[in-house]
């Protein structure tokens, strides 16, 4: 579940560390029964593996995270619980919303025209979020999202993200 070796961009190491900390806390501290494989309500745990596979979405996360970190006091940066909470908030505002946006073309890293179109949509989303705020931009009439599925917010211990 938590492999010793991870292969990823060094730019995403901090996010991967927060993901692993949240996963460990959820599995070891927050569950009522350690011996069940029930679904766990956590949009971050369920969607982070999908987001990290899409570099443009992770770059958007890096951008928003960098802006957010400029406003955090140095003392608060040392508080791991507060940083995990902030990571969760930023993840839900940006990558989570982008993963289910209908205006974002399917991720094809080998197709430059698709990646360019995706980056334009992501840039437009980031500008709108910066101007109106995350929730307001998601609730605007021109922000279309895919139909909701319970798998968006549930982490399954038996899913392929956990067993491979």
C-alpha positions as CSV (number, residue, x, y, z in Angstrom):
1,X,0.0,0.0,0.0
2,X,2.8,2.4,0.8
3,X,5.7,1.3,-1.4
4,X,9.3,2.0,-0.4
5,X,10.2,3.4,-3.8
6,X,8.2,5.9,-5.8
7,X,9.0,7.1,-9.3
8,X,7.8,10.6,-10.0
9,X,8.8,14.1,-10.7
10,X,10.8,15.7,-7.9
11,X,8.4,18.6,-8.1
12,X,5.6,16.4,-6.8
13,X,7.6,14.9,-3.9
14,X,6.0,17.3,-1.3
15,X,2.5,16.4,-2.5
16,X,3.3,12.7,-2.5
17,X,4.5,13.0,1.0
18,X,1.3,14.7,2.1
19,X,-0.7,12.0,0.3
20,X,1.2,9.3,2.1
21,X,0.8,11.0,5.5
22,X,-3.0,11.4,4.9
23,X,-3.2,7.8,3.8
24,X,-1.3,6.5,6.8
25,X,-3.4,8.7,9.2
26,X,-6.6,7.4,7.6
27,X,-5.6,3.8,7.7
28,X,-3.9,3.7,11.1
29,X,-5.6,6.4,13.2
30,X,-8.9,7.4,11.8
31,X,-10.6,4.1,11.1
32,X,-12.9,2.5,13.7
33,X,-12.0,-1.1,12.8
34,X,-8.6,-1.9,11.4
35,X,-9.6,-5.3,10.1
36,X,-12.2,-4.2,7.6
37,X,-11.8,-3.2,4.0
38,X,-14.8,-0.9,3.9
39,X,-14.8,2.1,1.6
40,X,-13.2,5.2,3.1
41,X,-14.6,8.6,2.4
42,X,-11.7,10.6,1.1
43,X,-11.7,12.5,-2.2
44,X,-8.0,13.2,-1.8
45,X,-7.1,9.5,-1.3
46,X,-9.3,8.4,-4.2
47,X,-8.2,11.0,-6.7
48,X,-4.6,11.8,-6.0
49,X,-3.3,8.7,-7.9
50,X,-5.3,9.8,-11.0
51,X,-4.1,13.4,-10.6
52,X,-0.4,12.6,-10.3
53,X,-0.6,10.7,-13.6
54,X,-1.6,14.0,-15.4
55,X,1.4,16.4,-15.3
56,X,-0.6,19.5,-16.3
57,X,-3.1,19.0,-13.5
58,X,-0.1,18.6,-11.1
59,X,1.5,21.7,-12.4
60,X,-1.8,23.6,-11.7
61,X,-1.6,22.2,-8.2
62,X,2.0,23.4,-7.8
63,X,1.0,26.9,-9.0
64,X,-1.9,27.2,-6.6
65,X,0.1,25.6,-3.8
66,X,2.9,28.1,-4.3
67,X,0.5,31.0,-4.1
68,X,-1.1,29.6,-1.0
69,X,2.3,29.0,0.7
70,X,3.2,32.7,0.3
71,X,0.4,33.6,2.7
72,X,1.3,31.0,5.4
73,X,3.3,32.0,8.4
74,X,6.6,30.2,9.0
75,X,5.4,28.8,12.3
76,X,2.3,27.3,10.6
77,X,4.5,25.7,8.0
78,X,6.0,23.5,10.8
79,X,2.6,22.2,11.9
80,X,2.1,19.0,9.9
81,X,-1.6,18.7,10.7
82,X,-2.3,22.2,9.4
83,X,-0.2,21.6,6.3
84,X,-2.1,18.4,5.6
85,X,-5.4,20.2,6.0
86,X,-4.2,23.0,3.6
87,X,-3.0,20.4,1.1
88,X,-6.5,18.8,1.2
89,X,-8.1,22.2,0.7
90,X,-5.9,23.1,-2.3
91,X,-6.2,19.6,-3.8
92,X,-10.0,19.8,-3.7
93,X,-10.1,23.3,-5.1
94,X,-7.8,22.6,-8.1
95,X,-6.9,19.0,-9.2
96,X,-10.1,17.5,-8.0
97,X,-12.2,20.0,-9.8
98,X,-10.1,19.7,-13.0
99,X,-10.3,15.9,-13.0
100,X,-14.1,16.1,-13.5
101,X,-14.3,19.1,-15.7
102,X,-16.1,18.4,-19.0
103,X,-14.3,21.2,-20.8
104,X,-10.9,19.6,-20.2
105,X,-9.9,17.2,-23.1
106,X,-8.8,13.7,-22.3
107,X,-5.1,13.5,-21.2
108,X,-2.9,12.4,-24.1
109,X,0.7,13.4,-23.3
110,X,1.9,12.4,-26.8
111,X,-0.5,14.8,-28.6
112,X,0.8,18.4,-28.4
113,X,-2.5,19.9,-29.7
114,X,-4.5,18.2,-26.9
115,X,-2.0,19.2,-24.3
116,X,-2.1,22.8,-25.5
117,X,-5.9,22.8,-25.4
118,X,-5.8,21.3,-21.9
119,X,-3.4,23.9,-20.7
120,X,-5.6,26.7,-22.1
121,X,-8.6,25.3,-20.1
122,X,-6.5,24.9,-17.0
123,X,-5.2,28.5,-17.3
124,X,-8.7,29.7,-17.7
125,X,-9.9,27.7,-14.7
126,X,-7.0,29.0,-12.6
127,X,-7.7,32.7,-13.5
128,X,-11.4,32.3,-12.7
129,X,-10.5,30.6,-9.4
130,X,-8.1,33.4,-8.5
131,X,-10.6,36.1,-9.3
132,X,-13.8,34.5,-7.8
133,X,-12.5,31.9,-5.4
134,X,-12.6,28.1,-5.8
135,X,-16.2,27.4,-4.8
136,X,-17.6,30.4,-6.8
137,X,-15.8,29.3,-10.0
138,X,-17.1,25.7,-9.6
139,X,-20.7,26.9,-9.0
140,X,-20.7,29.2,-12.0
141,X,-23.0,28.3,-14.8
142,X,-20.2,27.9,-17.4
143,X,-18.3,25.4,-15.2
144,X,-19.6,22.0,-16.3
145,X,-18.6,18.9,-14.4
146,X,-19.1,15.2,-15.1
147,X,-22.0,13.6,-13.4
148,X,-21.2,12.7,-9.8
149,X,-20.1,9.1,-9.0
150,X,-19.6,7.8,-5.5
151,X,-16.2,6.5,-6.6
152,X,-15.0,10.2,-6.8
153,X,-15.0,10.5,-3.0
154,X,-14.4,6.9,-1.8
155,X,-11.1,5.2,-1.4
156,X,-11.2,1.5,-1.8
157,X,-8.5,-0.6,-0.1
158,X,-9.0,-3.3,-2.7
159,X,-8.7,-1.0,-5.8
160,X,-5.9,-1.3,-8.3
161,X,-4.2,1.8,-6.7
162,X,-3.7,-0.2,-3.6
163,X,-3.0,-3.7,-4.8
164,X,-0.3,-3.1,-7.5
